[in-house]
Amino acid sequence: MQLLTLSGIWQMKKTNDSEWINGNVPGSVFNDLLQAGQMEDPFFRDNEYDALELSKSDFEYTREFSVEKDLLDHDVVLLRCEGLDTLCDLSINGTLVLKADNMHRTYEIDVKDVLVPGINVIHVLIQSATLYALEKEKEQHLSSCADAVPGISHIRKAHSMFGWDWGPQIPDAGIWRDITIHGYDNGRIDDVYVTQTHSENKVHLDIKVDLQHWSEAELHLRAVLESPDGQVYEQVSAVNLSQTSLALAITDPQIWWPNNFGSQPLYTLKVELSSGAKVIDDKTLTIGLRTLTVKQVKDTWGESFEFEVNGKSIFAMGANYIPEDNVFGRINYEKTEKLIKSCVEANYNCIRVWGGGYYADDYFYDLCDQYGLIVWQDHMYACGNYDFTDEFKDSITLETIDNMKRIRHHASLGLWSGNNELEYAWAYWGWGERYGEKLKQDYLKQFEEYLPELSKSLDPNTFYWRSSPSSTGNFDDPNNENIGDMHYWDVWHGRKPITEFRTLFPRFMSEFGLQSFPSLKTVESFTLPEDRNIFSYVMESHQKNGTGNEKILYYISEYFKYPKDFDNLLYVSQLIQAEGMRNGIEHWRRNRGRCMGAIYWQLNDIWPVASWSSLDYFGRWKAGHYAAKRFFAPVLASACEEGTTVSLHVTNETLNETTGHLSWRLLNTRSELIQSGELAVSVDALSTQEIASLDFGSVLDTKQKLRESYLEFDYIVDGQSVSGGTVLFVKSKHFNYLDPQISTSVTETEDQFIVEVKSESLAKFVELSLSDTDSLWSDNIFDLSASAAKTVTVLKDSLSEQLTLEAFKEQLTVRSLFDTFE
């Protein structure tokens, strides 16, 4: 096989412009215009609206490339386009060879007859997807997200590019993945599918290889598997028609586990196709040896819904992933790796690729393999209805084949899901009356008949789920908490209190959350000083959930005093988000067995915005992400308070028993001791246990005492604190905080800064930050009693710029909840 890459610098322009500028492939239109200074930053202030207008233009890309005669001597010469976004006419040497209309497709075209030895010219015309969607919507109304450009259900392009209730209407376009030319002789490997069979201390691999061949030449296949420690297994087989199977047996296999359950050893599988002594094609996959499925068994509460990994049912912990940037040319490996590392730091073991974006890049799944994140993978349909015509069916068939074949070998892949919230919408949003029986039946044909069958034929080893949320299908109560998965939005959209989460017992909670603002540093990136009021035009433009800012203020008012200024309002909004998610996830983990997953909405941002994310657009950790590191801890101590009664629990999400001591102390505002106790703890692997039920009614017998007392608890293993927390007996806004007079001292080692933090009284939600430098703290937004110092570290390589000890001290700021109000 001979390869010629066409990635690199092209020329591009708006079709009605005369001047060409440099264009990057892979890349995107908006990124190229930004690089050339021909477009304002679409994220600054309200520039997004100008970017939407710009998206109504057509653009073109072109370049010359040289072809050697030996490339044209091959039997077959294919042009491979891995990402054309979206309505693209592609010509070579003036001949139209491809009309693309699906961003999610990989296109391959035989171009041998249109190429010439020497200089060739390739040209890509990109027509406006925005205008296309608007025109198609005039012909037929199809529902989509209310915050998006109308008509997006008519086009196979990442829906969120057109706007969502957390993202702007900035639909970028371009040649966003590699474009290459391949020359083949005799045949090629079309696909490799690996099935694992696990037995005691051995794994058998059945390697099915699909082939294309164009001659009578005798062909052979060779499979070579290399273990993480360099051990090699191989088999050779003669080719039999268009499909051949090879088998390998691995003794003493190294087993892949999700994060915090074990290691992530990965094997390299290379399959070679040979003609005589010459290798004519090869394909390499990185695989992990594991069993992974979703277990559904009828039980006391209904039917379970839980990831089963290597025979162990685990509690899934993570968040929903959305596209990382509206400007697709800025999405890259380094940014994604930083995001995945932040997930691992926060003790995730799972991540859901939400169905309103795009099928992620190969390196996303590689990173999930390496770091141990189970991937819940949606197909790309969200919050809309689709006209299941023959033409649409043909397009999504090829889209599904392309992406399932590309992704299915990954160790991290745990589940395919048909769509996001479509069954729910037909059941509860009145779509039947609004859109009629034809589209309703189309839903059933597409998502409960056709896609499940297609998926089973492509990846029978991976669990398939028809929709999220769903229970038993066919619009039958798809959000039933006793069966399947659940999305819950009465907290936030319904303004129910955050404690309402504790009334729910879902089998798997795959969406829930609360909004917050990003940090002041992030807000400063898109505002001028005069914009920094949450009800300014610019701040409201960076809040896409209609009454979102109002809801943030509502939830703040329910639990905290009114913040004294803009910066503290941003900070307190993050506290209510963190507390809301903590209330839900600790409760569901206490009910492990009945509930087996909590995937919050949402992990990341597509631009700087007020949203449900725990990581903002720049990857900065909000309070919610630091809270996630604690409430997703493998061993969790948590409390459930009701009045003056508190139950203390330890939840063990590891493969080993945990033993230690749970200590508790009832303290007054100055952290002076009122009562204390200590209990021995022994909790089996993969289980949860109530350790104590404490009633302080006889001690906290006045309103004043309730407002001036709190409970602190800590689970200690081998002398080290593993998990803990504090409990107030009144809402935080009614607690009588004293000025904690927080002090810090800073030292350093070769690779980190060490900050010791002390207070004179209870300090709630202590935040450490650096004024000018981004940093990642070992712990942050924590509670601190006066009786003990807290040590927090910052790795120097996590800083956005190098700092001396003196510079670190100068930039260090500290505040707690007490500092947020007058």
C-alpha positions in Angstrom: 0.0 0.0 0.0 1.3 3.4 -0.9 0.1 6.5 0.9 0.1 10.2 -0.1 -1.2 12.7 2.4 -3.0 15.8 1.3 -3.0 17.3 4.8 -1.1 20.5 5.3 -1.4 24.0 3.9 -4.1 24.7 1.3 -5.5 27.9 0.0 -9.0 28.9 1.0 -11.4 31.8 0.7 -15.0 32.8 0.7 -16.3 32.0 -2.7 -17.2 35.6 -3.6 -13.8 36.9 -2.4 -10.9 37.4 -4.7 -8.0 37.0 -2.2 -6.9 33.5 -1.2 -5.4 32.9 2.3 -3.7 29.9 3.9 -6.0 27.1 5.1 -5.1 24.3 7.4 -6.1 20.7 6.6 -7.2 19.2 8.9 -8.8 22.4 10.2 -11.8 24.6 9.8 -13.1 27.7 8.1 -13.4 29.8 11.2 -9.9 28.9 12.5 -8.4 29.7 9.1 -10.2 33.1 9.0 -9.1 33.8 12.6 -5.5 32.9 11.9 -5.6 35.3 8.9 -7.1 38.2 10.8 -10.2 38.1 8.7 -12.6 37.3 11.5 -13.2 38.7 15.0 -13.0 36.3 17.9 -16.5 34.8 17.9 -16.4 34.2 21.6 -15.7 37.9 22.6 -18.7 39.9 23.7 -21.5 39.3 21.2 -19.4 38.5 18.1 -21.2 35.1 17.9 -24.0 36.8 15.9 -21.6 38.0 13.3 -20.1 34.5 13.0 -23.6 33.1 12.4 -24.0 35.5 9.5 -20.6 34.5 8.2 -21.7 30.9 8.2 -24.3 31.7 5.6 -21.5 32.1 3.1 -19.9 29.4 0.9 -16.2 28.7 1.1 -13.6 26.9 -1.0 -10.3 25.1 -0.5 -7.7 24.2 -3.1 -4.2 23.0 -3.4 -1.8 21.5 -5.9 -0.1 18.1 -5.2 2.4 16.0 -7.0 1.7 12.4 -8.0 4.5 10.0 -8.9 3.8 7.6 -11.8 4.3 4.6 -9.5 1.2 5.6 -7.5 -0.9 5.4 -10.6 0.5 2.0 -11.4 -1.4 0.4 -8.5 -4.5 -1.6 -9.2 -6.7 0.7 -7.2 -6.1 4.4 -6.1 -8.5 5.7 -3.5 -9.1 9.2 -2.2 -10.0 8.9 1.5 -11.7 11.8 3.2 -12.2 11.2 7.0 -13.9 14.5 7.7 -15.7 16.8 5.3 -18.0 19.3 6.9 -20.7 19.0 5.5 -22.1 19.9 2.1 -19.0 19.5 0.0 -18.3 19.2 -3.7 -14.9 17.7 -4.3 -13.1 17.9 -7.6 -9.8 16.7 -8.9 -8.3 18.3 -12.0 -11.7 19.9 -12.8 -13.6 16.6 -12.5 -16.3 16.3 -9.8 -15.5 13.1 -7.9 -17.6 13.5 -4.7 -20.7 15.2 -3.4 -20.6 14.9 0.4 -23.5 15.6 2.7 -22.7 14.0 6.0 -20.1 15.3 8.4 -20.1 12.0 10.3 -19.1 9.9 7.2 -15.7 8.7 5.9 -15.7 8.9 2.1 -13.6 6.7 -0.2 -13.6 7.3 -4.0 -11.6 5.6 -6.7 -9.6 8.5 -8.3 -7.1 6.6 -10.5 -8.7 7.7 -13.7 -8.7 11.4 -12.8 -5.2 11.7 -11.5 -2.2 12.4 -13.7 1.5 12.0 -13.2 3.0 15.3 -11.9 1.0 18.2 -10.7 -2.7 17.7 -9.8 -5.2 20.2 -8.4 -7.8 19.3 -5.7 -10.7 21.7 -5.0 -13.4 21.5 -2.3 -16.5 23.7 -2.4 -18.2 24.0 1.0 -21.8 25.2 0.8 -23.5 26.9 3.7 -25.1 24.3 6.0 -26.9 27.1 7.8 -28.8 28.2 4.7 -29.5 24.6 3.8 -31.1 23.9 7.2 -33.2 27.1 7.1 -34.4 26.3 3.5 -35.2 22.6 4.4 -37.1 23.8 7.5 -39.4 25.9 5.2 -40.2 22.7 3.3 -40.9 20.5 6.3 -40.8 21.4 10.0 -38.7 19.0 12.1 -38.2 19.6 15.8 -34.7 20.3 17.2 -33.2 22.0 20.3 -35.2 25.2 20.8 -31.9 27.2 21.2 -30.5 26.0 17.8 -30.8 27.3 14.3 -34.1 25.8 12.9 -33.9 22.9 10.5 -30.8 21.1 11.8 -32.6 17.7 12.0 -32.5 17.8 8.1 -28.7 17.7 8.0 -26.1 15.2 9.3 -23.8 17.7 11.0 -23.0 18.1 14.7 -26.2 19.6 16.0 -24.6 21.6 18.8 -22.6 23.6 16.2 -25.9 25.4 15.5 -26.5 26.3 19.1 -27.8 24.6 22.3 -28.8 25.8 25.8 -25.1 26.0 26.7 -23.6 26.9 23.3 -23.7 29.6 20.6 -25.0 29.4 17.1 -21.5 29.3 15.5 -21.6 26.5 12.9 -18.1 26.1 11.7 -17.2 24.0 8.6 -14.2 22.7 6.8 -12.0 19.7 6.0 -11.8 18.8 9.6 -10.0 15.4 9.5 -7.3 13.9 7.3 -7.5 13.6 3.6 -5.2 11.0 1.9 -4.7 9.0 -1.3 -4.0 5.3 -1.1 -2.6 3.0 -3.8 -3.4 -0.8 -3.5 -2.3 -3.9 -5.4 -4.2 -7.2 -5.4 -6.3 -6.4 -2.3 -6.7 -4.6 1.0 -7.8 -5.0 4.5 -11.3 -3.5 4.8 -11.9 -4.2 8.5 -10.7 -6.2 11.5 -13.1 -7.3 14.3 -11.8 -8.9 17.5 -13.9 -11.2 19.7 -12.5 -12.1 23.1 -13.4 -15.3 25.0 -12.1 -15.3 28.6 -11.5 -18.4 30.6 -9.4 -19.1 33.7 -5.9 -17.5 33.1 -6.4 -17.5 29.4 -8.0 -15.3 26.7 -8.8 -16.5 23.2 -9.0 -13.9 20.4 -11.1 -14.6 17.3 -9.9 -12.1 14.7 -12.3 -11.7 11.8 -10.7 -9.9 8.8 -12.8 -8.5 6.0 -11.0 -8.1 2.7 -11.3 -6.6 -0.7 -9.3 -8.1 -3.5 -9.0 -7.5 -7.3 -6.8 -10.3 -8.6 -6.3 -14.0 -8.5 -3.0 -13.6 -6.6 -2.6 -15.9 -3.6 -2.9 -13.8 -0.4 -2.0 -14.5 3.2 -2.9 -12.9 6.5 -0.7 -12.7 9.5 -1.8 -11.5 12.9 0.8 -10.4 15.4 -0.1 -9.5 19.0 2.4 -7.8 21.3 1.7 -7.7 25.0 2.6 -4.7 27.2 5.8 -6.5 28.3 6.9 -7.4 24.8 5.6 -11.0 24.5 4.6 -11.8 21.0 1.8 -14.1 19.7 1.2 -14.7 16.0 -0.7 -16.7 13.4 -0.7 -16.9 9.6 -3.6 -18.0 7.4 -4.3 -18.3 3.7 -7.0 -15.9 2.5 -10.4 -17.5 2.0 -12.7 -15.4 -0.3 -13.5 -12.0 1.3 -13.3 -13.0 4.9 -10.8 -14.9 7.0 -10.5 -15.6 10.7 -7.4 -15.9 12.7 -7.1 -17.1 16.3 -4.7 -16.3 19.1 -4.5 -17.7 22.7 -3.0 -15.5 25.4 -1.8 -17.2 28.6 -1.4 -15.2 31.8 -3.3 -12.3 30.2 -2.9 -8.8 31.6 -6.5 -7.6 32.2 -7.8 -4.1 31.6 -9.8 -2.4 34.3 -11.5 1.0 34.6 -9.9 3.8 36.6 -9.5 3.0 40.3 -10.2 -0.7 39.8 -6.9 -1.8 38.4 -4.4 -1.0 35.7 -5.0 -0.4 32.0 -2.5 -2.7 30.1 -2.9 -2.5 26.3 -2.0 -5.0 23.6 -1.0 -4.1 20.1 -2.6 -6.2 17.4 -1.2 -5.9 13.8 -2.8 -7.7 10.9 -0.8 -7.9 7.7 -2.0 -8.9 4.2 0.7 -10.3 2.0 1.1 -11.3 -1.6 4.1 -13.6 -1.8 6.8 -12.1 0.4 5.4 -8.6 0.1 3.1 -7.0 2.6 0.5 -5.1 0.6 -1.6 -3.8 3.5 -1.8 -3.8 7.2 -4.0 -2.6 10.0 -3.0 -2.0 13.7 -5.4 -1.9 16.6 -4.7 -1.3 20.3 -6.9 -3.5 22.4 -7.4 -4.3 26.1 -8.3 -7.7 27.4 -11.5 -7.5 29.4 -15.2 -8.3 29.4 -17.5 -5.3 29.5 -21.2 -5.2 29.2 -24.4 -3.8 30.8 -26.1 -6.2 33.1 -29.9 -6.2 33.3 -31.4 -8.5 35.8 -34.9 -8.4 37.4 -34.7 -7.7 41.1 -36.6 -6.4 44.1 -36.9 -2.9 42.7 -37.4 -3.6 39.0 -34.5 -4.4 36.7 -30.9 -3.6 37.2 -28.8 -1.4 34.8 -25.1 -1.7 35.6 -21.8 -1.9 33.9 -20.3 -5.4 34.5 -16.5 -5.4 34.0 -14.6 -8.7 34.2 -17.5 -10.2 36.0 -17.7 -7.4 38.6 -20.7 -4.9 38.7 -19.4 -1.4 39.2 -20.9 1.9 40.0 -20.3 4.2 37.0 -19.1 7.7 37.9 -18.5 10.5 35.5 -20.1 13.2 33.3 -21.4 14.0 29.8 -18.9 15.1 27.2 -19.8 17.7 24.6 -17.6 19.1 21.7 -14.7 21.0 23.1 -14.9 24.1 20.8 -17.2 25.7 18.4 -14.2 26.4 16.2 -13.4 22.8 15.2 -9.9 23.7 14.0 -8.9 24.4 17.6 -9.8 20.9 18.9 -6.6 18.9 19.3 -4.9 16.0 21.2 -3.3 18.2 23.8 -6.5 19.9 24.8 -8.4 16.6 25.0 -5.6 14.9 27.0 -5.8 17.7 29.5 -9.5 17.2 29.8 -9.3 13.4 30.2 -6.6 13.8 32.8 -8.9 16.1 34.7 -11.5 13.4 34.7 -9.1 10.8 36.0 -7.9 13.3 38.7 -11.5 13.6 39.8 -11.9 9.8 40.1 -14.1 9.3 37.1 -14.4 5.8 35.7 -16.9 6.6 32.9 -17.7 9.3 30.3 -20.7 9.7 28.1 -20.2 11.0 24.5 -23.5 12.9 24.1 -25.5 12.5 20.9 -25.8 16.1 19.9 -22.1 16.5 18.9 -19.9 14.3 16.8 -18.2 10.9 17.0 -15.0 11.8 18.8 -11.5 11.6 17.3 -9.5 8.3 17.5 -7.2 9.9 20.1 -10.2 10.5 22.4 -10.9 6.8 22.6 -7.1 6.0 22.8 -7.0 8.3 25.9 -10.0 6.7 27.5 -8.3 3.3 26.9 -5.1 4.5 28.5 -6.7 6.2 31.5 -9.5 3.8 32.2 -12.7 5.6 31.3 -15.6 3.5 30.2 -17.2 5.2 27.2 -21.0 5.4 26.9 -21.3 6.3 23.2 -24.4 7.9 21.8 -25.2 7.8 18.2 -25.5 11.4 16.9 -29.1 12.2 17.3 -30.4 14.5 20.0 -33.6 16.3 20.9 -35.0 16.3 17.4 -37.1 14.2 15.1 -36.0 12.7 11.8 -37.7 12.0 8.5 -36.7 8.3 7.9 -36.7 8.5 4.2 -34.8 6.0 2.0 -32.2 8.7 1.3 -31.8 9.4 5.0 -31.6 5.7 5.8 -28.9 5.2 3.3 -26.8 8.1 4.6 -27.0 7.1 8.3 -26.4 3.4 7.4 -23.0 4.4 6.0 -22.4 6.8 8.9 -23.1 4.1 11.4 -20.9 1.5 9.6 -18.0 4.0 9.4 -18.1 5.0 13.1 -18.9 1.7 14.7 -16.1 0.0 12.8 -13.7 2.8 13.7 -14.5 2.8 17.4 -15.6 -0.7 18.4 -12.2 -2.3 19.2 -11.5 0.1 22.0 -11.1 -1.4 25.5 -13.0 1.6 26.9 -16.1 1.2 24.8 -18.9 0.1 27.1 -22.2 0.9 25.5 -23.8 2.1 22.2 -26.9 4.2 22.7 -29.3 5.1 19.8 -30.0 8.8 20.7 -30.4 11.4 23.3 -33.9 12.1 24.7 -35.9 11.3 21.6 -38.0 8.5 23.1 -38.5 10.8 26.1 -39.6 13.6 23.8 -42.2 11.5 22.0 -43.5 10.2 25.3 -43.7 13.5 27.3 -43.2 16.6 25.1 -46.4 16.3 23.1 -44.7 15.4 19.9 -47.4 13.0 18.8 -49.9 15.8 18.5 -47.5 18.2 17.0 -45.7 16.0 14.4 -48.1 13.3 13.6 -48.1 9.5 13.3 -45.7 9.2 10.4 -42.7 10.7 12.2 -43.6 8.8 15.4 -43.5 5.6 13.4 -40.3 6.7 11.8 -38.8 7.0 15.3 -39.7 3.3 16.0 -38.4 2.2 12.6 -35.1 4.0 13.0 -34.3 3.6 16.7 -36.0 0.4 17.8 -35.8 -1.7 14.6 -33.2 -0.6 12.1 -30.3 0.8 14.2 -30.4 -2.0 16.8 -30.2 -4.6 14.0 -27.5 -2.8 12.2 -25.5 -2.3 15.4 -25.8 -6.0 16.3 -24.4 -6.9 12.9 -21.5 -4.5 13.3 -20.6 -5.0 17.0 -22.4 -7.9 18.6 -20.0 -7.9 21.5 -21.0 -4.4 22.8 -24.3 -3.7 24.7 -26.8 -1.6 22.7 -29.3 0.7 24.3 -32.1 2.2 22.2 -32.3 5.7 23.7 -31.3 7.7 26.7 -33.3 7.7 28.8 -35.3 4.6 28.2 -36.9 1.8 30.2 -38.6 -0.9 28.0 -38.9 1.0 24.7 -42.0 1.8 22.6 -42.5 5.1 24.5 -43.4 3.1 27.6 -42.5 5.4 30.6 -38.9 6.0 29.3 -37.9 7.8 32.5 -39.0 5.1 34.9 -36.6 5.1 37.8 -37.0 1.3 38.3 -35.8 0.2 34.8 -33.1 1.5 32.5 -31.5 4.9 32.8 -32.9 8.2 33.9 -32.6 12.0 33.2 -33.8 14.2 36.0 -34.3 18.0 35.6 -36.9 19.0 38.2 -33.9 20.2 40.2 -32.9 23.2 38.0 -35.6 23.4 35.4 -38.3 22.7 37.9 -36.6 24.7 40.7 -37.0 21.9 43.2 -34.5 22.0 46.1 -31.2 20.2 45.7 -32.3 17.8 48.5 -34.9 16.5 46.1 -32.2 14.3 44.5 -32.4 12.2 47.7 -36.0 11.2 47.0 -34.9 9.5 43.7 -33.7 5.9 43.4 -32.8 5.5 39.7 -31.1 2.4 38.4 -28.7 4.6 36.5 -28.8 8.4 36.5 -27.3 9.5 33.2 -28.2 13.2 33.2 -28.8 15.8 36.0 -27.1 19.0 37.2 -27.2 22.6 38.1 -25.6 25.6 36.3 -22.9 27.9 37.5 -20.8 30.8 36.1 -17.2 30.3 35.2 -14.4 32.0 37.1 -13.6 35.7 36.8 -10.5 34.9 34.7 -12.7 33.2 32.2 -15.4 35.9 32.2 -12.6 38.5 31.6 -11.7 36.6 28.4 -15.0 37.6 26.7 -16.1 40.8 28.4 -15.1 44.4 28.9 -15.3 45.8 32.5 -18.7 47.4 31.8 -20.1 44.0 30.8 -19.5 42.4 34.2 -23.0 42.3 35.5 -24.9 39.0 35.0 -27.8 40.9 33.5 -25.7 42.8 31.0 -26.3 42.2 27.3 -22.9 40.4 26.9 -23.3 38.2 30.0 -26.8 37.2 28.9 -25.4 36.4 25.5 -23.1 34.0 27.3 -26.1 32.3 29.0 -28.0 30.2 26.5 -30.6 28.7 29.0 -33.4 31.3 28.8 -34.0 31.9 32.5 -30.6 30.5 33.5 -29.2 33.5 35.4 -32.5 33.9 37.2 -32.4 30.3 38.3 -28.8 30.6 39.5 -29.8 33.5 41.7 -32.8 31.6 42.9 -30.7 28.6 44.0 -28.2 30.9 45.6 -31.0 32.7 47.5 -32.2 29.3 48.8 -28.9 28.4 50.4 -26.5 31.3 50.7 -26.5 35.0 51.5 -26.6 37.4 48.7 -23.0 37.9 47.3 -21.5 41.3 47.8 -20.0 41.7 44.3 -19.7 40.3 40.9 -16.7 38.1 41.5 -18.2 36.6 44.6 -21.5 36.0 42.8 -19.5 33.9 40.2 -17.9 31.9 43.1 -21.1 31.3 45.1 -22.8 30.1 41.9 -20.2 27.4 41.7 -20.8 26.4 45.3 -24.5 25.8 44.8 -23.7 23.7 41.7 -21.1 21.6 43.7 -23.5 21.2 46.6 -26.3 20.1 44.3 -24.3 17.4 42.6 -22.8 16.3 45.9 -26.3 15.8 47.4 -27.4 13.6 44.5 -24.3 11.5 44.0 -23.6 10.8 47.6 -27.2 9.7 48.0 -27.0 7.4 45.0 -23.7 5.9 46.1 -25.3 5.2 49.5 -27.9 3.3 47.6 -25.3 1.3 45.6 -26.9 -1.9 44.2 -30.2 -0.2 43.6 -28.5 2.7 41.7 -25.4 1.8 39.8 -24.4 5.0 38.0 -24.3 8.7 38.2 -23.2 10.6 35.1 -23.8 14.4 35.6 -24.5 17.0 33.1 -22.0 18.2 32.0 -18.2 17.8 31.9 -16.9 20.6 29.7 -17.8 23.7 27.7 -17.8 24.4 24.0 -17.1 28.2 24.7 -16.8 30.4 27.7 -20.3 30.5 29.2 -22.6 30.0 32.2 -23.5 26.3 32.0 -23.8 23.0 33.8 -20.1 22.2 33.3 -17.6 21.4 36.0 -14.6 22.3 33.7 -14.9 25.6 32.0 -13.9 26.3 28.3 -10.3 26.8 29.3 -10.2 23.6 31.3 -10.2 25.5 34.6 -11.7 23.4 37.5 -14.9 24.8 38.9 -15.9 24.1 42.5 -18.0 21.2 41.1 -15.0 19.4 39.7 -13.1 19.6 43.0 -16.3 18.3 44.7 -16.4 15.5 42.2 -12.9 14.4 43.2 -14.3 13.9 46.7 -17.8 12.5 45.9 -16.3 10.1 43.3 -13.6 8.9 45.6 -13.3 5.1 45.4 -13.9 4.9 49.2 -16.4 7.6 50.2 -17.6 8.6 53.7 -20.9 10.5 53.5 -23.6 11.9 55.7 -27.4 12.1 55.4 -28.9 14.6 57.7 -32.6 15.1 58.6 -33.3 17.6 61.4 -30.8 16.8 64.2 -30.4 13.2 63.1 -27.4 12.2 60.9 -26.6 8.8 59.5 -22.9 8.2 58.5 -22.0 5.8 55.7 -19.0 4.4 54.0 -19.2 3.3 50.4 -16.5 1.1 49.0 -16.1 1.1 45.2 -12.9 -0.9 45.1 -12.2 -4.6 44.6 -10.8 -4.9 48.2 -12.4 -4.7 51.6 -11.7 -1.4 53.4 -11.1 -1.3 57.2 -10.5 1.7 59.4 -12.1 4.1 61.8 -14.8 6.7 61.3 -14.5 9.5 63.7 -17.0 12.3 64.3 -17.0 15.5 66.2 -19.8 17.9 67.0 -18.3 21.4 67.2 -19.4 24.9 67.7 -18.6 27.8 65.3 -15.1 28.2 66.9 -14.5 24.5 66.3 -14.7 23.8 70.0 -15.7 20.3 70.9 -19.2 19.5 72.1 -19.3 15.7 71.5 -17.2 13.1 69.7 -17.1 9.4 68.8 -15.2 6.9 66.8 -16.4 3.6 65.2 -14.6 0.7 63.7 -15.3 0.2 60.0 -15.2 -2.9 57.8 -16.9 -2.6 54.5 -16.7 -5.4 51.8 -15.5 -4.7 48.3 -18.1 -3.1 46.0 -20.6 -2.4 48.7 -22.0 0.3 51.0 -22.8 0.3 54.7 -24.4 2.6 57.2 -21.9 3.0 60.0 -23.8 5.1 62.5 -27.1 6.9 63.2 -26.5 9.9 65.4 -29.2 12.0 67.1 -28.2 15.4 68.5 -31.7 16.5 69.4 -31.0 16.6 73.1 -27.8 18.7 72.6 -29.0 21.0 69.8 -32.2 22.0 71.6 -32.4 25.6 70.7 -32.5 27.5 67.4 -29.3 29.3 68.4 -27.4 26.1 69.0 -28.6 24.7 65.6 -27.2 27.9 63.9 -23.9 27.7 65.8 -23.0 23.9 65.6 -21.8 21.6 63.0 -20.7 18.0 62.6 -17.4 17.0 61.2 -16.6 13.4 60.2 -13.5 11.6 58.9 -12.8 8.1 57.7 -9.2 7.1 58.7 -7.3 4.1 57.2 -3.8 3.4 58.4 -3.6 6.8 60.0 -4.5 8.6 56.8 -7.8 10.5 56.1 -9.5 8.8 53.1 -12.8 10.7 53.0 -14.8 13.1 55.2 -17.1 16.1 55.3 -19.1 18.5 57.4 -22.8 18.8 58.2 -24.8 21.9 59.0 -28.1 21.7 60.8 -29.5 24.8 59.1 -29.2 26.2 55.6 -25.8 27.8 55.2 -27.3 31.3 54.8 -28.7 30.9 58.4 -25.5 29.7 60.0 -23.6 32.1 62.3 -20.2 32.1 60.7 -17.4 33.9 62.4 -14.5 35.5 60.5 -12.2 32.5 60.1 -9.1 34.7 59.7 -7.5 32.2 57.4 -3.7 32.2 57.2 -1.4 30.4 54.8 2.3 29.5 54.7 4.0 28.3 51.5 7.1 26.1 51.0 8.4 24.3 47.9 10.2 21.2 46.8 11.7 20.5 43.4 8.4 19.7 41.8 5.6 21.3 43.8 4.5 24.1 46.1 3.1 23.2 49.5 0.5 25.4 51.1 -0.5 25.0 54.7 -3.9 26.6 55.5 -5.2 27.4 59.0 -8.3 29.1 60.4 -9.5 30.5 63.7 -13.1 29.1 63.3 -15.1 27.0 60.8 -14.2 28.2 57.3 -16.7 26.9 54.7 -15.7 26.4 51.1 -12.1 27.6 51.3 -10.8 28.6 47.9 -7.2 28.9 47.0 -6.2 30.6 43.8 -3.4 32.4 42.0 -4.3 35.9 40.7 -2.7 35.6 37.3 -1.7 31.9 36.8 -3.8 28.9 36.2 -3.1 26.1 38.7 -4.4 22.7 39.7 -4.7 22.1 43.5 -4.6 18.7 45.2 -7.7 19.8 47.0 -9.8 23.0 46.9 -13.1 24.5 47.9 -12.9 22.5 51.1 -14.2 23.0 54.7 -11.7 23.8 57.4 -12.0 23.6 61.2 -9.9 25.6 63.5 -8.5 22.6 65.2 -6.4 21.3 62.3 -4.3 22.7 59.6 -4.9 21.6 56.0 -2.0 20.9 53.6 -2.6 21.4 49.8 -0.1 21.0 47.0 0.3 22.3 43.5 2.5 20.5 41.0 4.7 23.0 39.3 4.1 21.4 35.9 0.3 22.1 36.3 1.0 25.8 36.4 0.3 27.8 33.2 3.6 29.6 33.8 6.7 29.0 35.8 6.7 30.8 39.2 9.3 31.3 41.8 8.3 30.8 45.5 8.1 34.5 46.0 5.9 35.0 42.9 3.7 32.1 44.0 3.2 33.8 47.4 2.5 37.2 45.8 -0.2 35.7 43.6 -1.8 33.4 46.2 -5.3 34.5 47.3 -7.6 32.8 49.8 -11.3 33.2 50.6 -14.1 31.3 52.1 -17.9 31.7 52.2 -17.6 34.2 55.0 -15.8 36.6 52.6 -18.6 36.6 50.0 -21.2 38.7 51.8 -21.4 42.0 53.7 
